[in-house]
Amino acid sequence: MKTPIRILGIAGSLRRGSYNRAALRAATELVPEGAILETFELDGIPVFNQDEDRNPPATVAELKRRIREADAILFVTPEYNYSVPGVLKNAIDWASRPYGDSAWNGKPAAIMGASPGTLGTARAQYHLRQILVFLNMLPINQPEVMIGNAAARFDHEGNLTDETTKDFIRQLLQHLVEWTRRLGPP
Ligand SMILES: Cc1cc2nc3c(=O)[nH]c(=O)nc-3n(C[C@H](O)[C@H](O)[C@H](O)COP(=O)(O)O)c2cc1C
């Protein structure tokens, strides 16, 4: 039997009723056989200060440890003003430092996101892809999971009810697992 692929899922919202946290929760139920999807919550990560990057707060050290433990990363990003929310960028920045000690380096990744708008975080996702270039991460290209009209796809308890969206998330995770196996150990 193959060793399971460990995916770490990170949603870029702290909001109680967050669609993106709900989408990540849904993803944990849609993960293919042979993989495990665990999550990391970003509340408790302070605002980045480069003076502290060699001696980071405990939550940041924990984030870096969890990223390093994972074989692959799943980013679930909201879109704020056509880009990635500060809360996600802040966590990305912390875990990328100090220079030469980035936890992201060489990690396979997948991206998805949810928005009440029609474009379903498309613009934020392309900004995130640009960030991943500098982080030297290895994102899969497809499927692009852009969950638009989120209010119609989740119920009031934050359960994903839309079957088409579930299929896209299943495919995304399946491709991420195949891609991670293809790349092999770092
Ligand atoms: C500061 C701010 C900027 C936003 N900008 C966008 C945007 O550019 N595009 C978009 O589709 N939605 C935008 N929204 C709406 C978010 O998509 C919506 O609040 C969404 O629910 C946030 O994700 P969450 O539910 O995971 O917290 C913005 C919301 C905020 C608070």
The ligand as an SDF file (V2000), in Angstrom:
LIG
                    3D

 31 33  0  0  0  0  0  0  0  0999 V2000
  -12.6580   44.2340    1.7790 C   0  0  0  0  0  0  0  0  0  0  0  0
  -13.4990   43.3780    0.8800 C   0  0  0  0  0  0  0  0  0  0  0  0
  -13.2630   43.3720   -0.4780 C   0  0  0  0  0  0  0  0  0  0  0  0
  -13.9950   42.5390   -1.3260 C   0  0  0  0  0  0  0  0  0  0  0  0
  -13.7010   42.4940   -2.6580 N   0  0  0  0  0  0  0  0  0  0  0  0
  -14.2810   41.5610   -3.4490 C   0  0  0  0  0  0  0  0  0  0  0  0
  -13.8370   41.3590   -4.7830 C   0  0  0  0  0  0  0  0  0  0  0  0
  -12.9460   42.0150   -5.2800 O   0  0  0  0  0  0  0  0  0  0  0  0
  -14.4410   40.3910   -5.5160 N   0  0  0  0  0  0  0  0  0  0  0  0
  -15.4380   39.6010   -4.9980 C   0  0  0  0  0  0  0  0  0  0  0  0
  -15.9390   38.7210   -5.7020 O   0  0  0  0  0  0  0  0  0  0  0  0
  -15.8920   39.7800   -3.7350 N   0  0  0  0  0  0  0  0  0  0  0  0
  -15.3240   40.7280   -2.9440 C   0  0  0  0  0  0  0  0  0  0  0  0
  -15.7220   40.8880   -1.6440 N   0  0  0  0  0  0  0  0  0  0  0  0
  -16.8320   40.0640   -1.1290 C   0  0  0  0  0  0  0  0  0  0  0  0
  -16.2830   38.7240   -0.6470 C   0  0  0  0  0  0  0  0  0  0  0  0
  -16.1950   37.8530   -1.7530 O   0  0  0  0  0  0  0  0  0  0  0  0
  -17.2510   38.1550    0.3830 C   0  0  0  0  0  0  0  0  0  0  0  0
  -17.2430   38.9800    1.5420 O   0  0  0  0  0  0  0  0  0  0  0  0
  -16.8920   36.7240    0.7610 C   0  0  0  0  0  0  0  0  0  0  0  0
  -17.9460   36.1860    1.5100 O   0  0  0  0  0  0  0  0  0  0  0  0
  -15.5710   36.6400    1.5140 C   0  0  0  0  0  0  0  0  0  0  0  0
  -15.1720   35.3100    1.6900 O   0  0  0  0  0  0  0  0  0  0  0  0
  -15.5900   34.4600    2.9980 P   0  0  0  0  0  0  0  0  0  0  0  0
  -17.0660   34.2080    2.8700 O   0  0  0  0  0  0  0  0  0  0  0  0
  -14.8000   33.2200    2.8870 O   0  0  0  0  0  0  0  0  0  0  0  0
  -15.2610   35.2620    4.2310 O   0  0  0  0  0  0  0  0  0  0  0  0
  -15.0210   41.7210   -0.7870 C   0  0  0  0  0  0  0  0  0  0  0  0
  -15.2600   41.7490    0.5920 C   0  0  0  0  0  0  0  0  0  0  0  0
  -14.5090   42.5530    1.4200 C   0  0  0  0  0  0  0  0  0  0  0  0
  -14.7660   42.5310    2.9090 C   0  0  0  0  0  0  0  0  0  0  0  0
  1  2  1  0
  2  3  1  0
  2 30  2  0
  3  4  2  0
  4  5  1  0
  4 28  1  0
  5  6  2  0
  6  7  1  0
  6 13  1  0
  7  8  2  0
  7  9  1  0
  9 10  1  0
 10 11  2  0
 10 12  1  0
 12 13  2  0
 13 14  1  0
 14 15  1  0
 14 28  1  0
 15 16  1  0
 16 17  1  0
 16 18  1  0
 18 19  1  0
 18 20  1  0
 20 21  1  0
 20 22  1  0
 22 23  1  0
 23 24  1  0
 24 25  2  0
 24 26  1  0
 24 27  1  0
 28 29  2  0
 29 30  1  0
 30 31  1  0
M  END
$$$$
